[in-house]
Amino acid sequence: MTSNNEDEKQKLVDPEKGNDNNGNQDNKEKKEEVQVSQDDGKSFGHIFGRFIIAGLFECIGMFLFMCAILLGAGPEATIISFWIIITMISPFSGGHVNPAVTFACYVYDLKPIAGFPKLIMYILAQLGGGALALMFCTEVRESSEIAMFKSEATSKEFLSEFFFTGTFIFVILYSCSKITRVSDNRALNCVIIASWLYYAATSAGKRSVGALNPAVLTAFAVYNDHIDENYWNAHKKDIWYMYYAHFASALLFAIIFFLVEKMFPDPEKVDKGDKDEKVEEKIEVKSE
């Protein structure tokens, strides 16, 4: 009798041993609710700070990338600079440096409302970085028009920008996904992305400007219009044609990657399965 009474007293004192005590459970639940609310407050401030920092780094990354394009020694130097830029800024913003990439990530995430502010902020930051680079480069670069179209954008040029922009976006999503990425090494993944950009841009450049980036296309158009005031009026339809190619390919290839990713086994489930098998093997050995 005395031992039973002592056990009951111990349950009342120690919630680890007495989980049937409703009073202790209520207190624990209240403490957890207070802790969760405090964590939510901290996480909101943290998320907002990261939100601003991400936009800043996208602006800086776009500024440096546009400077590399307009002032660089050639495509090889531009790609090397692009690799360095996305490697450095990817921990802060993901290293999009491209409105089409941002739009593809927005489609892939399937968060039409929650992700919309990030979509708008990133695109504005990228356009702002391109504008700053344009103002700087016009003071440094010799005034020479950048060839964007032979005469006007044709269906072949549209398909070229569409296909190579889409494949570039697919490689980015593939390299950055936790399920499909080749390596956990960020620098190596960025090498893969930069290498494909070099191939895609040089291949598309045989038919069109090979921008593969709405912000770059905008900067080229504004730069040419700065040299020739009639450039925008003469080619605005062609430029909008290329915008459609970029964003349409972003939409399509984001959906394609979403479907492809579903075919891959989840690495976390695979790891759990391996651990479970090892535990079962140990149990069988002990039972023997």
FENHUWO-V358679 format. One record per pair of residues at least 4 apart in sequence whose C-alpha atoms are under 8 Angstrom apart, sorted by the first residue. I is the first residue (numbers start at 1). J is the second residue. Records with the same first field share a line. If there is no record, write none. Layout:
# FENHUWO-V358679
I=J ; J
This chain:
# FENHUWO-V358679
1=5
2=6
3=7
4=8
5=9
6=10
7=11
8=12
9=13
10=14 ; 17 ; 18
11=15 ; 16 ; 17 ; 18 ; 19 ; 21
12=18 ; 21
13=18
14=18
15=19 ; 21 ; 24 ; 25
19=24 ; 25
20=25
21=25
22=26
23=27
24=28
25=29
26=30
27=31
28=32
29=33
30=34
31=35
32=36
33=37
34=38
35=39
36=40
37=41
38=42
39=43
40=44
41=45
42=46
43=47
44=48
45=49
46=50
47=51
48=52
49=53
50=54 ; 92
51=55 ; 118
52=56
53=57 ; 92 ; 93
54=58 ; 92 ; 93 ; 122
55=59 ; 93 ; 121 ; 122 ; 125
56=60 ; 125
57=61 ; 89 ; 92 ; 93
58=62 ; 89 ; 93 ; 95 ; 96 ; 97 ; 122 ; 125 ; 126 ; 129
59=63 ; 97 ; 125 ; 126 ; 127 ; 128 ; 129 ; 130
60=64 ; 129
61=65 ; 85 ; 86 ; 89 ; 95 ; 97 ; 126 ; 129
62=66 ; 97 ; 98 ; 126 ; 127 ; 129 ; 130
63=67 ; 126 ; 129 ; 130 ; 131 ; 132 ; 133
64=68 ; 85 ; 133
65=69 ; 78 ; 81 ; 82 ; 85 ; 97
66=70 ; 130 ; 133 ; 134 ; 216
67=71 ; 72 ; 133 ; 134 ; 137
68=72 ; 77 ; 78 ; 81
69=74 ; 75 ; 78
70=137 ; 141
71=137 ; 141
72=77 ; 78
73=77 ; 78
74=78
75=79 ; 198
76=80 ; 198
77=81
78=82
79=83 ; 194 ; 195 ; 197 ; 198
80=84 ; 194
81=85
82=86 ; 194
83=87 ; 190 ; 191 ; 193 ; 194
84=88
85=89 ; 95
86=90 ; 94 ; 95 ; 96 ; 97 ; 190
87=91 ; 95 ; 186 ; 187 ; 190
89=93 ; 94 ; 95
90=94 ; 95 ; 96
91=95
96=101 ; 102
97=101 ; 126
98=102 ; 123 ; 126 ; 213 ; 214 ; 215
99=103 ; 122 ; 123 ; 126 ; 213 ; 214 ; 215
100=104 ; 169 ; 213 ; 214 ; 246 ; 247 ; 250
101=105 ; 169 ; 250
102=106 ; 119 ; 122 ; 123
103=107 ; 119 ; 247 ; 250 ; 251
104=108 ; 169 ; 250 ; 251 ; 253 ; 254
105=109 ; 173 ; 254
106=110 ; 111 ; 112 ; 115 ; 116 ; 119
107=111 ; 112 ; 251 ; 254 ; 255
108=254 ; 255 ; 258
109=115
111=115 ; 116
112=116
113=117
115=119
116=120
117=121
118=122
119=123
120=124
121=125
122=126
123=127
124=128
125=129
126=130 ; 215
127=131 ; 215
128=132
129=133
130=134 ; 215 ; 216 ; 219
131=135 ; 219
132=136
133=137
134=138 ; 219 ; 223
135=139
136=140
137=141
138=142 ; 143 ; 223
143=227
144=227
145=223 ; 224 ; 227
146=220 ; 224
147=209
148=208 ; 209 ; 220
149=153 ; 208 ; 209
150=208
152=235 ; 238
153=157 ; 158 ; 208 ; 238 ; 239 ; 241 ; 242
154=158
155=159
156=160 ; 207
157=161 ; 207 ; 208
158=162 ; 241 ; 242 ; 245
159=163 ; 245
160=164 ; 204 ; 207 ; 208
161=165 ; 204 ; 208 ; 210 ; 211 ; 212 ; 242 ; 245 ; 246
162=166 ; 245 ; 246 ; 248 ; 249
163=167 ; 249
164=168 ; 200 ; 201 ; 203 ; 204 ; 212
165=169 ; 200 ; 212 ; 213 ; 246 ; 249 ; 250
166=170 ; 246 ; 249 ; 250 ; 252 ; 253
167=171 ; 200 ; 253
168=172 ; 193 ; 196 ; 197 ; 200
169=173 ; 250 ; 253 ; 254
170=174 ; 253 ; 254 ; 257
171=175 ; 192 ; 193 ; 196
172=176 ; 193
173=177 ; 254 ; 257
174=180 ; 181 ; 257
175=180 ; 181 ; 182 ; 183 ; 189 ; 192 ; 193
176=180 ; 181 ; 189
177=181
179=261 ; 264 ; 265 ; 266 ; 267
180=261 ; 264
181=189
182=189
183=188 ; 189
184=189
185=189
186=190
187=191
188=192
189=193
190=194
191=195
192=196
193=197
194=198
195=199
196=200
197=201
198=202
199=203
200=204 ; 210
201=205 ; 210 ; 211 ; 212
202=206 ; 210
203=207 ; 210
204=208 ; 209 ; 210
205=209 ; 210 ; 211
206=210
211=216 ; 217
212=216 ; 217 ; 246
213=217 ; 246
214=218 ; 243 ; 246
215=219
216=220
217=221 ; 239
218=222
219=223
220=224
221=225 ; 231 ; 232 ; 239
222=226 ; 232
223=227
224=228 ; 231
225=229 ; 230 ; 231 ; 232
230=234
231=235
232=236
235=239
236=240
237=241
238=242
239=243
240=244
241=245
242=246
243=247
244=248
245=249
246=250
247=251
248=252
249=253
250=254
251=255
252=256
253=257
254=258
255=259
256=260
257=261
258=262
259=263
260=264
265=269 ; 270
266=270
267=271
268=272
269=273
270=274
271=275
272=276
273=277
274=278
275=279
276=280
277=281
278=282
279=283
280=284
281=285
282=286
283=287
284=288
